[in-house]
Amino acid sequence: MYGNFKKHLTTELETIRENGLFKNERIITTEQGAVVKTTQGGEVIIFCANNYLGLSSHPKVVQAAHNALDSHGYGMSSVRFICGTQDIHKTLESKIAQFLGQEDTILYAACFDANGGVFEPLLGEEDAIISDELNHASIIDGVRLCKAQRFRYKNSDMADLEEQLQKAANCRFKLIVTDGVFSMDGFVAPLDKICDLADKYNALVMVDESHATGFIGKTGRGTVELKNVMHRVDIITGTLGKALGGAMGGFTTGKKEIIELLRQRSRPYLFSNSLAPAIVGASIAVFDMLSEATTLRDKLEFNINYFKKGMRKIGLEFKEGDSAIVPVMLYDAKLAQTFAEKLLAEGIYVIGFFYPVVPKGQARIRVQLSAAHEVEHLDKAISAFEKVGKELGVIKNSQLA
């Protein structure tokens, strides 16, 4: 039986390769940080991790994980409602809610699970979900699992959002859902305007803050802080696997009744093991660090501005977002892959993004800045981009001295 299926799969894989869309995984042999070692390119500076605050291998975070491992063991071997809840799980949930100005929090194995498990328990056939067209795949999949009516609006287009809200006028409950930061472009959603429309049409608001919590906003509370809507958003989902330590874990935080119903009915929560104690202990330490000072997010902000200024001088096109994501636009998938490979040879670890991760004809290299980067790392990256850009004919004129 597998013979014919194998032929089919082989043909599909060959087509992916021929179209320049095949994704190769590079192998890192060290801890995650500003500089890593790979089996392919030796020691390189990494600019494609979600390690925005440089906490993936921070000594305080690692030590906190060790401490939790010693005090609470390796794993719970159970789901939360049976015998998988420890005191540290409740402590972390409380700290997340407090940090984001919400009433309660529920933990998941990943934010993909948080988004996958939020819609179906809360909404039914009489209700409506109005979703931004560029929302993360986990939101899209979560919406598919729900029986609510579905409406989609153009990315951050408030006129279209209002039109969709009007179409959903007869629905019992309406939920607007958006990414806080759109990860492929680095743009921030206009949450203040979204909340205004939600007030006008009596709708709820949900925001995925995976690429924002910890470093966007004056004190790192995310796009909800940046847009001054912390107490106007009903549901926030996020991850512990990016800026907040970089391991695993996700969460949903919001109104206490919402969170309590998710504890009763959210399938990824009810049927998945509780988060490992080491991750929980490390995450508690992260929230303590972020609550005490803004040093890391301040350094990241400096790095973002410094890198963008250098890239403007060398003449490479990139999207001007309000986050740590700087998409360098190349448009062609094969060019993006070639550019990334040549940068690796220069000691810069980045990845080319192309269809289906981004729309066809919108291939890019997504640069992600980190507080772990020093100025010398940024200078080396800018110089490498200039060298490869000239070599591949992407850069015609450069103002870099």
C-alpha positions in Angstrom: 0.0 0.0 0.0 2.8 2.5 0.9 4.4 2.1 -2.5 1.9 4.3 -4.4 1.7 6.7 -1.5 5.5 7.0 -1.4 5.6 7.9 -5.1 3.0 10.6 -4.5 4.9 12.0 -1.5 8.2 11.9 -3.5 6.6 13.8 -6.4 5.2 16.4 -4.0 8.6 16.9 -2.3 10.4 17.2 -5.7 7.9 19.9 -6.7 8.6 21.8 -3.5 12.3 21.7 -4.2 12.0 22.7 -7.9 9.9 25.7 -6.9 12.6 26.8 -4.4 10.2 26.3 -1.5 11.9 23.5 0.4 12.7 24.3 4.0 16.0 23.0 5.3 16.7 22.9 9.1 20.0 24.1 10.3 21.4 22.3 13.3 22.6 24.3 16.3 25.1 22.6 18.7 25.1 25.2 21.5 22.6 27.1 23.7 20.4 29.7 22.0 22.0 33.2 22.2 23.4 36.1 20.1 26.2 33.8 18.9 25.6 30.1 18.2 27.5 27.2 16.6 26.0 25.2 13.8 27.0 22.0 12.0 26.7 23.9 8.7 28.3 27.3 9.3 30.5 27.1 12.4 30.1 30.0 14.8 27.5 32.6 13.6 25.5 35.5 14.9 21.8 34.5 15.0 19.2 37.0 13.7 16.2 34.8 13.2 15.2 33.6 16.7 12.3 34.9 18.8 14.8 35.4 21.6 13.8 39.1 21.8 15.0 39.8 25.3 18.0 37.4 25.2 16.5 35.3 28.0 16.8 31.8 26.3 20.1 31.1 28.1 20.1 33.9 30.7 21.8 32.7 33.9 18.9 33.7 36.2 16.4 31.9 34.0 18.5 28.8 33.7 19.1 28.7 37.5 15.4 29.1 38.2 14.7 26.1 35.9 17.3 24.1 37.9 15.7 25.1 41.1 12.2 24.1 40.0 13.5 20.8 38.7 15.1 20.1 42.1 12.0 21.2 44.1 9.1 20.1 41.9 10.5 17.3 39.7 10.7 16.7 36.0 7.1 16.3 35.0 3.5 15.8 36.4 2.5 12.8 34.2 -1.0 14.1 34.2 -3.4 16.8 33.0 -4.2 19.7 35.3 -7.7 18.8 36.6 -6.6 15.2 37.6 -3.3 15.6 39.5 -1.2 17.9 37.3 -1.5 21.2 39.1 1.3 22.4 41.4 1.6 25.5 43.5 4.0 27.0 41.0 1.5 26.7 38.1 -0.9 28.8 40.1 1.9 31.3 41.0 2.8 31.7 37.3 -0.8 32.2 36.3 -1.2 34.9 38.9 2.0 36.7 37.8 0.9 36.7 34.1 -2.5 38.1 35.0 -1.0 40.8 37.2 1.6 41.7 34.6 -1.0 42.1 31.9 -3.6 43.8 34.0 -6.1 40.9 33.7 -8.2 38.9 36.2 -7.0 35.3 35.7 -4.8 33.2 33.5 -4.8 29.6 32.2 -1.6 27.8 31.0 -1.2 25.7 27.9 1.6 23.6 26.4 1.9 26.3 23.6 0.1 29.4 22.4 -1.0 27.2 19.4 -3.0 25.3 22.0 -4.2 28.4 23.7 -5.6 29.8 20.4 -6.8 26.3 19.3 -8.8 26.0 22.6 -10.3 29.4 23.1 -13.1 29.8 20.6 -15.0 26.5 20.7 -15.8 26.6 24.4 -16.9 30.2 24.4 -18.9 30.7 21.2 -21.6 28.8 19.3 -23.7 28.9 16.1 -25.5 32.1 17.2 -22.2 34.0 17.6 -19.7 35.6 15.3 -15.9 35.7 15.0 -14.4 38.6 13.1 -10.8 37.8 12.3 -7.9 39.8 10.7 -6.9 38.2 7.4 -3.2 38.0 8.5 -3.9 36.3 11.8 -1.6 33.5 12.9 -2.3 29.9 11.7 -3.2 28.9 15.2 -6.0 31.4 15.3 -7.2 30.3 11.9 -7.2 26.6 13.1 -8.9 27.6 16.3 -11.7 29.4 14.5 -12.2 26.3 12.3 -12.9 24.2 15.3 -15.7 26.6 16.4 -19.3 26.6 15.1 -19.6 30.4 15.3 -20.2 32.3 12.1 -16.9 33.5 10.5 -16.1 37.0 9.1 -12.7 38.1 7.9 -11.5 41.7 7.5 -8.6 43.1 5.5 -5.4 43.5 7.5 -5.8 46.4 10.0 -8.5 47.9 7.7 -10.9 49.6 10.1 -13.5 50.4 7.4 -13.6 46.7 6.4 -13.8 45.7 10.1 -16.8 47.9 10.6 -18.4 46.5 7.5 -18.0 43.0 8.9 -19.3 44.0 12.3 -22.4 45.4 10.5 -22.8 42.1 8.7 -22.7 40.3 12.0 -25.2 42.6 13.7 -27.8 39.9 14.3 -25.4 37.6 16.0 -25.7 37.0 19.8 -22.1 37.7 20.7 -19.3 39.1 18.5 -15.6 38.6 19.0 -13.0 40.5 17.1 -9.6 38.7 17.1 -6.3 40.0 15.9 -2.6 39.5 16.3 -1.0 42.3 18.3 2.1 42.1 16.1 1.8 40.5 12.6 4.9 38.3 12.7 5.8 38.3 9.0 5.6 42.1 8.6 6.4 43.4 12.1 3.4 45.7 12.0 1.3 46.5 15.1 -2.5 46.2 15.0 -4.4 49.4 15.6 -5.9 48.1 18.8 -7.2 51.5 20.0 -9.3 51.8 16.9 -10.4 48.2 17.1 -11.6 48.7 20.7 -13.5 51.8 19.6 -15.4 49.8 17.0 -15.9 47.0 19.5 -17.5 49.6 21.9 -19.7 50.9 19.0 -20.9 47.5 18.0 -20.9 45.8 21.4 -18.2 43.3 20.5 -15.5 41.5 22.5 -11.8 41.9 21.6 -9.1 39.2 21.7 -5.4 39.8 20.9 -2.6 37.3 20.4 0.5 39.0 22.0 3.1 36.3 21.1 5.4 38.7 19.4 4.8 41.6 21.9 4.6 40.6 25.5 7.8 41.5 27.4 9.2 44.1 25.1 6.6 46.2 23.3 5.2 49.2 25.2 6.9 51.4 27.7 7.1 48.7 30.4 6.9 45.7 28.0 3.2 44.9 28.6 2.8 44.5 24.8 0.7 46.2 22.1 -2.2 46.5 24.6 0.1 48.9 26.5 1.5 50.6 23.4 -2.0 51.4 22.2 -3.3 52.1 25.7 -6.1 49.5 25.7 -4.9 47.2 28.6 -8.3 47.3 30.3 -10.4 47.3 27.1 -9.3 43.9 25.8 -11.2 40.9 27.0 -8.9 38.1 26.0 -5.1 38.0 25.6 -3.2 34.9 24.4 0.5 34.7 24.4 3.6 32.4 24.5 6.4 31.7 26.9 8.4 30.4 24.0 9.6 33.6 22.5 10.6 36.7 24.5 9.6 35.2 27.8 12.4 32.6 28.1 12.1 30.8 24.8 11.2 27.3 25.9 7.6 26.1 25.7 4.2 27.1 27.0 1.4 29.4 26.2 -1.4 31.2 28.1 -4.8 32.8 27.8 -5.5 35.7 30.2 -8.6 37.8 30.7 -11.8 38.1 32.5 -12.2 35.5 35.3 -15.4 34.0 34.0 -13.8 33.4 30.6 -10.8 31.7 32.1 -12.9 29.5 34.4 -15.0 28.3 31.5 -11.9 27.4 29.6 -10.7 25.4 32.5 -14.0 23.4 32.3 -14.2 23.0 28.5 -11.0 23.9 26.6 -9.8 20.6 25.0 -6.1 21.3 24.7 -6.1 22.2 28.4 -8.2 19.2 29.5 -6.4 16.6 27.5 -2.7 17.7 27.6 -0.1 17.3 30.3 0.5 20.3 32.5 3.5 22.5 31.7 6.8 21.0 33.0 7.9 22.4 36.4 11.3 23.6 35.1 9.6 25.8 32.5 7.1 27.1 35.0 9.9 28.0 37.5 12.0 29.7 34.8 8.9 31.6 33.6 8.2 32.9 37.1 11.7 34.3 37.3 11.2 36.0 33.9 8.1 37.8 35.0 9.9 38.8 38.2 12.7 40.3 36.1 10.4 42.1 33.8 8.4 43.6 36.7 11.5 44.9 38.4 13.1 46.8 35.4 12.9 47.6 31.7 16.6 47.3 31.0 16.3 44.5 28.5 13.4 46.0 26.5 15.2 49.3 26.5 18.4 47.7 25.1 16.3 45.9 22.5 14.7 49.2 21.4 18.1 50.7 20.9 19.2 47.7 18.8 16.1 47.9 16.6 16.7 51.6 15.8 20.5 51.1 15.3 19.9 48.2 12.9 17.2 50.0 10.9 19.4 53.1 10.5 22.3 51.0 9.2 20.0 49.1 6.7 18.6 52.4 5.4 22.2 53.6 4.7 23.1 50.5 2.6 19.9 50.8 0.6 18.1 47.6 1.3 14.3 47.7 1.3 12.5 46.6 4.5 9.1 47.0 6.1 9.0 49.8 8.7 7.1 48.2 11.6 6.9 49.0 15.3 8.5 45.8 16.6 11.7 43.8 16.7 10.9 42.2 13.4 12.6 43.7 10.3 11.5 42.0 7.1 14.1 42.6 4.4 12.1 42.4 1.1 13.6 40.3 -1.8 10.3 39.2 -3.3 11.7 36.1 -5.1 11.8 32.8 -3.1 15.0 31.4 -4.7 16.8 34.8 -4.2 15.7 34.8 -0.5 17.2 31.4 0.0 20.4 32.2 -1.9 20.8 35.5 0.0 20.4 33.6 3.4 22.9 31.0 2.4 25.5 33.6 1.5 24.9 35.5 4.7 25.5 32.3 6.6 28.9 32.1 4.9 29.5 35.6 6.3 28.6 34.5 9.8 25.1 35.8 9.9 22.3 33.2 10.6 19.0 34.2 9.0 16.3 32.4 7.1 14.5 33.2 3.8 10.7 33.2 4.1 8.5 32.5 1.1 5.2 30.9 0.1 3.2 29.5 1.8 4.5 31.3 5.0 4.1 34.6 3.1 2.1 35.4 0.0 3.6 34.4 -3.4 5.9 37.2 -4.7 6.5 38.5 -1.2 9.7 36.5 -0.2 11.9 38.1 2.4 14.5 37.6 5.0 12.9 38.2 8.4 15.5 39.8 10.7 14.7 39.6 14.4 16.6 41.7 16.8 17.5 40.7 20.4 18.6 42.4 23.6 21.4 39.8 23.5 22.9 41.5 20.4 25.8 44.0 21.0 26.7 46.8 18.6 29.5 44.8 17.0 27.0 42.1 16.2 24.7 44.6 14.5 27.6 46.2 12.6 28.7 42.8 11.3 25.2 42.0 10.1 24.8 45.3 8.3 28.1 44.9 6.5 27.2 41.3 5.5 23.9 42.4 4.1 25.6 45.1 2.1 28.3 42.7 0.7 25.8 40.0 -0.3 23.3 42.6 -1.5 25.8 44.0 -3.9 27.0 40.6 -5.0 23.5 39.5 -5.9 22.6 42.8 -7.5 20.0 43.8 -5.0 21.9 46.9 -3.7 22.7 49.4 -6.4 23.7 52.4 -4.3 24.9 52.4 -0.7 25.5 55.4 1.7 27.5 53.3 4.1 30.9 54.7 4.7 
